[in-house]
Amino acid sequence: MRVACPTCKKDSEWSEGNTSRPFCSERCKLIDLGEWANEGHTIPGTPSIEAFESIEELNPEFGDGIPSEDRLH
C-alpha cells in the first residue's frame, strides 16, 4: 500500500520494509518529532496537571504552595 508521508507528502510504501512508516524516511520522522518537541504540533484540550511547572500555574490561590495539612507526604 502507498501512503503520503505526513511531513513531505511524498508517496511512501507502507510495509514492514519501511522502518520509518508512516514517514518516507528517518529525516522526515525526525522533522516531525522536532515539531512536537517545539510545540509546533499540539493536541487540543485542557492540559493535565503534569503539564504545569508548578501548582501556582495551575491555581494562583496556592501562591505559597500547598498547605502542609493538604500534602500527601
Secondary structure, 3 states (H helix, E strand, C coil): CEEECCCCCCEEECCCCCCCCCCCCHHHHHHHHHHHHCCCCCCCCCCCHHHCCCHHHHCHHHCCCCCHHHCCC
